[in-house]
Amino acid sequence: ILFSIIAIVLIFIIVIAFLLVKKNRMNKMLAKLNADLKQRDEEISSNLDYAREIQLGCMSNSLAESNLQMFVLDRPKVVVGGDFYISQTKGDASYVVVGDCTGHGISGGFLSVLGIKSVYEAIEKYDTLPEMASFINNEFCEIVSSAENLKGESLCLSMIRICGNEVRFLGSKQKMWLVSGVGSDCSTVSPLACKPEVREYKSSNAIMGSAVNEEFAEEIINIKSGDVVFLSSDGYPDQFGVEGKLKYSRFRALLQECSQMEPDKAKSFLSEKLDLWRGDLEQTDDVMVVGMYF
């Protein structure tokens, strides 16, 4: 009986020792795996941050040197996004473009660089917005059709040309909003009359990259002092919250409200309102809003 008890105790000790050794090996393997995963995560994050810097480097902001006040609310769903903006001066005219490429993340980022390249080339080669839009559309069609794995990739954008008090607008599945500023004699009229007016300008339903030789028409708008022009991708109004999708009606109301703020405050206002609407839900798409104050 004594030998049996000793044997059982020894076996128990051996089993415990074996399990402890195995557990120690597993802990070392897990620690190494966690260290490898952390390193890879840091490398991926670093590459995404660098890709974002490259993407931002492709976007210019030459309008910052002019007298036009503006803000850019650029919030990709992940670090890199498919939305982009360009502001470029050519002669006496200034051009502002907001683009929205298919997808988001790395894939959207790659397409955005192609879109940025096409827009820059179009502004350099042509003088009118319809010519530029036709060129960009055909460029995207060629890129998509020449690649076997690209199906349905496209570009929606809005373009404006500013020259003096004249603004020319052209869009592809994107809109422009003009908020008329309050006049200097606001104190002499009713508060209702002082409320800024929002005009929405719709664009062509043609999506760039879907078919070659699409025709795009521009619209000419006269701007006066105090007016604010907004361009945006669909990411902001399409954001989901507890009450559902934000939608364009609420978005227009927010633009109307922030049009009376300084550009920096308007940018913060729109960002805070988006977070408030989103709540704990994930951001569903890239967000790009550009406001220009005249």
C-alpha positions in Angstrom: 0.0 0.0 0.0 2.9 2.4 0.9 4.7 1.7 -2.4 1.4 2.2 -4.2 0.8 5.5 -2.5 4.4 6.6 -3.3 4.0 5.5 -6.9 0.8 7.5 -7.3 2.3 10.6 -5.7 5.4 10.3 -8.0 3.2 9.9 -11.0 1.1 12.9 -9.9 4.3 15.0 -9.4 5.6 14.0 -12.8 2.3 14.9 -14.5 2.2 18.3 -12.7 5.8 18.9 -13.7 5.1 18.0 -17.3 2.1 20.3 -17.4 4.0 23.1 -15.9 6.8 22.7 -18.5 4.3 22.5 -21.2 2.5 25.6 -19.9 5.8 27.5 -19.7 6.6 26.6 -23.3 3.1 27.7 -24.4 3.5 31.0 -22.5 6.8 31.6 -24.3 5.3 30.7 -27.7 2.3 33.1 -26.9 4.7 35.8 -25.8 6.7 35.5 -29.0 3.5 35.4 -31.1 2.2 38.5 -29.4 5.5 40.2 -29.9 5.4 39.3 -33.6 1.8 40.4 -33.9 2.6 43.7 -32.2 5.6 44.3 -34.5 3.5 43.6 -37.6 0.7 45.8 -36.3 3.3 48.6 -35.7 4.7 48.1 -39.2 1.2 48.1 -40.8 0.3 51.3 -38.8 3.6 52.9 -39.8 3.0 52.0 -43.5 -0.5 53.3 -43.3 0.7 56.6 -41.7 3.3 56.9 -44.4 0.8 56.1 -47.1 -1.4 58.9 -45.7 1.5 61.3 -45.8 2.0 60.4 -49.5 -1.7 60.9 -50.2 -1.8 64.3 -48.4 1.4 65.2 -50.3 -0.4 64.7 -53.5 -3.1 67.2 -52.5 -2.2 70.8 -52.8 -3.6 73.8 -51.0 -2.5 76.7 -53.0 -5.7 78.6 -52.3 -4.4 79.1 -48.7 -2.1 81.7 -50.3 -5.0 83.7 -51.7 -7.6 85.9 -50.0 -10.2 83.1 -50.0 -10.9 81.6 -46.6 -11.6 77.9 -46.5 -11.6 74.8 -44.4 -11.2 71.1 -45.2 -12.8 68.4 -43.1 -11.0 65.3 -44.1 -11.8 62.2 -42.0 -11.1 58.9 -43.7 -12.8 55.8 -42.4 -9.4 54.3 -41.7 -6.0 56.0 -42.0 -6.0 56.2 -45.8 -9.2 57.0 -47.7 -10.7 57.2 -51.1 -11.8 60.8 -50.7 -9.5 63.6 -51.8 -9.5 67.3 -52.5 -7.4 69.6 -54.7 -7.1 73.3 -54.8 -5.1 74.7 -57.7 -4.5 78.1 -59.2 -4.1 78.6 -62.9 -3.8 82.1 -64.3 -6.6 84.3 -62.9 -8.7 81.3 -62.0 -8.7 79.0 -59.0 -10.0 75.4 -59.0 -11.3 73.4 -56.1 -12.1 69.7 -56.6 -13.5 67.1 -54.2 -13.3 63.5 -55.3 -14.8 60.3 -54.0 -13.3 57.0 -55.3 -14.8 53.6 -54.9 -14.1 52.0 -51.5 -11.9 53.2 -48.7 -8.8 52.2 -46.9 -5.8 51.1 -49.0 -7.8 50.3 -52.1 -9.6 53.7 -52.0 -6.2 55.3 -51.4 -4.7 53.8 -54.5 -7.6 55.0 -56.6 -7.5 58.4 -55.1 -3.9 58.9 -56.2 -5.0 57.9 -59.7 -7.8 60.4 -59.5 -5.5 63.2 -58.1 -3.1 62.6 -61.0 -5.9 62.8 -63.6 -7.3 66.0 -62.1 -3.9 67.7 -62.0 -3.3 66.7 -65.6 -6.8 67.9 -66.7 -6.3 71.3 -65.1 -2.9 71.7 -66.8 -4.2 70.7 -70.3 -7.6 72.3 -70.4 -9.3 75.6 -69.6 -13.0 74.6 -69.2 -14.6 72.3 -66.6 -16.5 70.1 -69.2 -13.2 69.4 -71.1 -11.5 68.6 -67.8 -14.3 66.3 -66.7 -14.4 64.5 -70.0 -10.6 63.9 -69.8 -10.8 62.6 -66.2 -13.7 60.3 -67.1 -11.9 58.8 -70.1 -8.7 58.4 -68.1 -10.5 56.4 -65.4 -12.3 54.4 -68.0 -9.0 53.4 -69.6 -7.5 52.5 -66.2 -10.5 50.3 -65.2 -10.9 48.7 -68.7 -7.2 47.8 -69.0 -7.0 45.9 -65.7 -8.6 42.5 -65.5 -9.2 42.6 -61.7 -10.9 46.1 -61.7 -14.7 45.9 -62.0 -17.0 48.8 -61.1 -14.2 51.0 -59.8 -15.2 54.6 -60.4 -14.9 58.3 -59.3 -17.5 60.8 -58.3 -16.4 64.4 -58.0 -17.4 68.0 -57.9 -15.3 70.8 -59.5 -15.6 74.5 -59.2 -13.7 77.3 -61.1 -13.5 80.6 -59.3 -12.7 83.8 -61.2 -13.6 87.1 -59.6 -17.3 86.9 -58.5 -18.0 84.1 -60.9 -18.1 80.4 -59.9 -18.5 77.6 -62.4 -19.7 74.3 -61.0 -19.6 70.8 -62.5 -20.2 67.5 -60.8 -20.5 63.8 -61.2 -22.9 62.4 -58.7 -22.0 65.1 -56.2 -23.6 68.4 -55.2 -22.6 71.9 -54.4 -24.3 74.1 -51.8 -24.3 77.9 -51.8 -25.3 79.6 -48.6 -26.0 83.3 -49.1 -24.5 85.4 -46.3 -26.4 87.8 -44.1 -26.4 91.4 -45.2 -25.0 94.3 -43.3 -28.6 95.7 -42.7 -29.7 92.5 -40.8 -30.5 94.6 -37.7 -33.2 96.5 -39.5 -35.1 93.4 -40.7 -36.8 90.4 -39.0 -34.6 87.5 -37.7 -36.4 85.2 -40.2 -35.2 87.4 -43.1 -31.7 87.2 -41.8 -31.6 83.4 -41.9 -29.1 82.4 -44.6 -30.5 80.8 -47.7 -29.2 77.4 -48.9 -29.2 76.7 -52.6 -28.4 73.1 -53.7 -26.9 72.6 -57.1 -27.2 69.0 -58.5 -24.8 67.4 -60.9 -24.7 64.8 -63.7 -25.8 61.3 -62.8 -22.9 59.9 -64.9 -20.2 58.3 -62.8 -16.7 58.8 -64.0 -15.1 55.6 -65.2 -18.4 53.9 -66.2 -18.5 54.8 -69.9 -16.2 56.7 -72.3 -17.1 60.1 -73.9 -19.7 61.1 -71.3 -20.8 64.7 -71.5 -20.8 66.9 -68.4 -22.4 70.4 -68.2 -21.3 73.2 -66.0 -23.4 75.8 -64.2 -22.5 79.4 -63.7 -23.2 81.2 -60.4 -22.6 84.8 -59.4 -21.1 85.1 -55.9 -21.3 88.1 -53.6 -19.5 89.0 -50.4 -20.7 86.9 -47.5 -21.5 83.8 -49.5 -20.2 80.4 -48.6 -19.8 77.5 -51.0 -19.6 73.9 -49.8 -18.5 70.8 -51.6 -18.8 67.3 -50.0 -18.5 63.6 -50.7 -21.5 61.4 -49.6 -19.7 60.2 -46.5 -21.2 62.8 -44.1 -24.9 62.6 -45.1 -24.7 58.8 -45.4 -23.3 58.3 -41.8 -25.5 56.1 -39.7 -26.5 56.9 -36.1 -29.0 55.5 -33.6 -31.8 57.3 -35.5 -30.6 55.9 -38.9 -28.9 57.7 -41.7 -28.1 61.4 -41.2 -29.4 62.3 -44.8 -28.9 65.4 -46.9 -31.8 67.4 -45.3 -29.9 67.4 -41.9 -26.6 68.0 -43.6 -28.0 71.1 -45.4 -29.2 72.4 -42.1 -25.8 72.0 -40.5 -24.2 73.8 -43.5 -26.6 76.6 -43.0 -25.7 76.9 -39.4 -22.0 76.7 -39.7 -21.9 79.2 -42.6 -22.1 82.0 -40.1 -19.0 80.7 -38.2 -15.3 81.2 -38.8 -13.8 78.5 -41.0 -11.9 76.8 -38.1 -15.0 76.8 -35.9 -17.2 75.6 -38.8 -14.8 72.6 -39.3 -14.9 71.7 -35.6 -18.7 72.2 -35.5 -19.2 69.7 -38.4 -16.8 67.2 -36.9 -18.5 67.3 -33.5 -21.9 67.0 -35.0 -20.8 64.0 -37.0 -19.5 62.3 -33.8 -22.6 63.2 -31.9 -24.8 61.6 -34.6 -22.6 58.5 -35.0 -22.5 57.8 -31.2 -20.9 54.5 -30.6 -21.4 53.3 -34.1 -18.5 52.8 -36.5 -17.8 55.5 -39.1 -19.3 54.0 -42.3 -17.4 55.9 -45.0 -14.7 58.4 -45.7 -15.8 62.0 -44.9 -14.7 65.0 -47.0 -16.3 68.5 -46.7 -14.7 71.7 -48.1 -16.1 75.2 -47.2 -15.1 78.3 -49.1 -15.9 81.8 -47.7 -16.2 84.8 -50.0 
